Amino acid sequence: MKSFPTYKIFKHTLGVFLIAVAFSCSSAKRVIASGEASEQLSVKQVIKQHQKNETDFKTLKARLKIDITQNNRSQGAGFTLRIEKDKVIWLSESILGMARMMITPDKVRFYNKIDNEYFDGDYKLLSDVAGIDLDFMKVQNILLGQTIHSLNDKPYQVSVNNNSYAVSPKEQNALLELFYLINPSHFKMDSLQLQQVLKRRLLQVDYAAYQEVDKQIIPKNISIVAVEDTDEVAISMEFKSVSLNDEVRFPFNIPSGYKEMVIK
């Protein structure tokens, strides 16, 4: 099987990530502690627990193993991930630094040293390409197992689905259907599902396992499947050696002479 270079894994991961992203009482406390989904919990109680368990840290760093499969071709590579919460997400190929990405609330920047190319822009261009609004917080929330939209922005409903709380808008958008599956033990996401029926697009992000780091619940394994018409990309991510609140740096300088990358 022919493999494709590390920088292409990084490039495809960036695209899937950003397009993906585009998309109270004592009895309740007893049920929450049980770790089993129960019809007794209201949607307000599920939302409250999910928001209460949002990961709290200043900085995060981790080793990240990424495997990508597309058109019957697969390859894996290692990366270094660093986050300053709500400010910076930085990702770099961990052996030779051949590809690097840094995103902030205002900027999306990326370069690779093999093709001597770069991307330096805002979310508007990528939102136009994806057909859905993108922003920094949605990308960060996917990495942390949080819902990509505020659960206070519209009425939601809840049901029990395979021992997860299935949370969805009471009135789905005709252009974009959204579903969250919330874990009944730690109330982070088990799954995020976005579907654009008219455009034949589907995004599913599954969280197979979480890990506890300094009393915070952090994803350990994330699987992303993005489908558009007959094209499918599958990405698996494994978080290793996660640490919180260490001092971190975010070196990023686009080398001179590089050509601007066109994202299609």
C-alpha positions in Angstrom: 0.0 0.0 0.0 1.4 3.3 -1.0 1.6 5.8 1.8 1.5 9.6 1.7 4.0 11.9 3.5 3.6 13.2 7.0 2.9 16.7 5.9 -0.2 15.5 4.0 -1.5 13.7 7.2 -1.1 17.1 8.9 -2.8 18.9 6.0 -5.7 16.6 5.9 -6.0 16.6 9.7 -6.2 20.4 9.6 -8.9 20.4 7.0 -11.1 17.7 8.7 -10.6 19.4 12.1 -11.7 22.8 10.8 -14.5 21.6 8.6 -15.6 19.3 11.3 -15.7 22.0 13.6 -17.9 23.9 11.5 -20.3 21.8 12.2 -30.7 20.1 40.9 -32.2 17.8 43.3 -31.0 14.9 45.5 -32.4 12.2 43.4 -30.6 13.7 40.4 -27.3 13.7 42.2 -27.8 10.0 43.1 -28.4 9.1 39.5 -25.4 11.2 38.3 -23.1 9.3 40.7 -24.3 5.9 39.5 -22.7 6.2 36.1 -25.8 4.9 34.3 -28.0 7.0 32.1 -31.4 7.4 33.5 -34.7 8.8 32.2 -35.1 10.6 35.5 -32.6 13.3 34.5 -34.0 16.3 32.7 -32.2 18.0 29.8 -31.4 20.9 32.1 -29.7 18.6 34.6 -27.7 16.9 31.9 -26.6 20.3 30.4 -25.7 21.6 33.9 -23.5 18.6 34.6 -21.8 18.9 31.2 -21.0 22.5 31.8 -19.9 21.9 35.4 -17.4 19.3 34.2 -15.7 21.5 31.6 -12.0 21.0 31.7 -10.2 23.6 33.8 -6.6 24.4 33.0 -4.3 27.2 31.9 -2.0 25.2 29.6 -2.0 21.7 28.2 0.7 19.8 26.4 0.7 16.2 25.0 2.1 13.8 22.5 -0.4 13.1 19.8 -0.5 10.0 17.6 -2.5 10.6 14.5 -3.6 8.0 11.9 -5.5 8.9 8.8 -7.2 6.7 6.2 -8.4 8.0 2.9 -9.1 6.3 -0.4 -7.7 3.0 1.0 -4.4 4.7 1.9 -3.3 4.9 5.5 -0.4 6.5 7.4 0.4 7.6 10.9 2.7 10.2 12.5 3.5 11.7 15.8 2.8 15.3 16.8 3.3 17.6 19.7 0.2 19.4 20.9 0.2 22.5 23.1 -2.8 24.6 24.2 -3.1 27.8 26.1 -6.8 27.7 26.9 -9.0 30.1 24.9 -5.9 31.6 23.3 -3.7 29.3 21.3 -3.7 25.8 19.8 -0.3 24.7 18.4 0.5 21.4 16.7 3.9 20.4 15.3 5.2 17.2 13.7 7.3 15.8 16.5 10.4 14.4 14.8 11.7 17.0 12.4 9.1 19.7 12.7 8.3 19.3 9.0 4.7 20.7 9.5 3.4 23.1 12.0 0.0 24.8 12.7 -1.0 27.5 15.1 -4.5 28.8 15.5 -5.8 31.7 17.7 -9.2 33.2 17.9 -8.4 35.5 15.0 -5.9 33.5 12.9 -5.3 30.1 11.2 -1.7 29.6 10.3 0.1 26.5 8.8 3.2 25.6 6.9 5.1 22.6 5.7 8.8 22.4 4.8 8.5 19.7 2.2 6.5 21.7 -0.3 7.7 25.1 1.0 4.1 26.3 1.3 2.0 28.0 3.9 -1.6 29.2 4.9 -2.1 32.4 6.8 -5.7 33.5 7.1 -8.8 33.9 9.2 -11.8 31.7 9.7 -13.9 33.4 7.1 -12.1 31.8 4.2 -12.3 28.4 5.8 -16.0 28.9 6.7 -16.8 29.8 3.1 -15.0 26.7 1.9 -16.7 24.5 4.5 -20.1 26.1 4.2 -20.4 26.4 8.0 -19.2 28.9 10.6 -15.9 28.0 12.2 -14.2 29.5 15.2 -11.4 28.8 17.7 -13.7 27.7 20.5 -15.3 25.0 18.4 -12.0 23.5 17.6 -10.8 23.6 21.2 -14.1 22.1 22.4 -13.7 19.1 20.1 -10.2 18.5 21.5 -11.6 18.6 25.1 -14.8 16.6 24.6 -17.1 19.6 25.0 -20.1 20.5 22.9 -19.3 22.8 20.0 -22.3 25.1 20.7 -23.6 26.6 23.9 -26.4 24.4 25.2 -28.1 27.6 26.5 -28.6 29.1 23.0 -31.9 27.2 22.2 -34.3 24.6 23.6 -32.8 21.1 23.7 -34.3 17.7 24.4 -32.8 14.6 25.9 -33.3 10.8 25.7 -31.3 7.8 26.7 -29.4 6.0 23.9 -27.1 3.1 24.6 -26.3 4.4 28.1 -25.5 7.9 26.8 -27.7 11.0 27.1 -28.7 11.9 23.5 -29.0 15.7 23.5 -30.4 17.5 20.4 -32.2 20.8 19.5 -35.9 20.5 19.8 -36.1 22.0 16.3 -33.3 20.8 14.1 -31.9 23.2 11.4 -33.1 22.0 8.0 -29.6 22.5 6.6 -27.6 21.1 9.5 -28.7 18.4 12.0 -26.9 18.2 15.3 -26.7 15.4 17.9 -24.6 15.1 21.1 -24.2 11.9 23.1 -23.1 12.7 26.7 -21.5 10.2 29.0 -23.5 9.5 32.2 -20.4 9.1 34.4 -18.2 12.2 33.7 -20.7 14.1 31.4 -18.2 14.7 28.7 -19.1 13.9 25.1 -19.3 10.3 23.9 -20.0 11.4 20.4 -20.7 14.5 18.2 -22.7 14.0 15.0 -23.3 16.6 12.3 -25.2 15.9 9.2 -25.9 18.1 6.1 -28.4 16.0 4.2 -28.7 18.3 1.1 -24.9 18.5 0.7 -24.5 14.8 1.5 -22.0 15.6 4.3 -21.6 13.7 7.6 -19.2 14.3 10.5 -19.0 12.0 13.4 -16.5 12.5 16.3 -16.4 9.6 18.8 -14.6 9.6 22.2 -13.7 6.0 22.9 -11.8 6.7 26.2 -10.9 9.5 28.6 -8.1 9.9 31.1 -7.8 11.7 34.4 -5.0 14.3 34.6 -4.6 16.4 37.7 -8.3 15.7 38.5 -9.4 16.9 35.1 -11.0 14.6 32.5 -9.1 14.7 29.2 -9.9 12.7 26.0 -7.5 9.8 25.4 -8.8 8.4 22.1 -10.8 10.5 19.5 -12.0 9.1 16.2 -13.2 11.5 13.4 -15.1 10.3 10.3 -15.9 12.9 7.7 -18.0 12.0 4.6 -18.8 14.2 1.6 -20.8 12.5 -1.1 -18.7 9.3 -1.8 -15.5 10.6 -0.3 -14.6 9.5 3.3 -11.7 10.5 5.6 -11.1 8.7 8.9 -8.8 10.1 11.5 -7.9 8.5 14.9 -6.0 10.5 17.6 -4.4 9.1 20.7 -3.3 11.5 23.5 -0.2 10.5 25.4 1.9 12.0 28.1 -0.7 14.7 28.9 0.3 17.4 31.4 -1.5 20.5 32.6 -0.3 24.0 33.6 3.3 23.6 32.6 5.1 26.5 31.0 4.8 26.2 27.3 6.1 28.0 24.2 4.5 28.4 20.8 7.3 29.0 18.2 5.9 29.8 14.8 7.5 31.7 11.9 6.6 31.2 8.3 10.0 30.8 6.4 10.7 33.4 3.7 10.2 32.2 0.1 7.3 29.9 0.8 4.3 29.9 -1.5 0.8 30.5 -0.2 -1.3 27.3 0.1 -4.7 27.1 -1.5 -7.1 25.0 0.6 -9.8 23.3 -1.6 
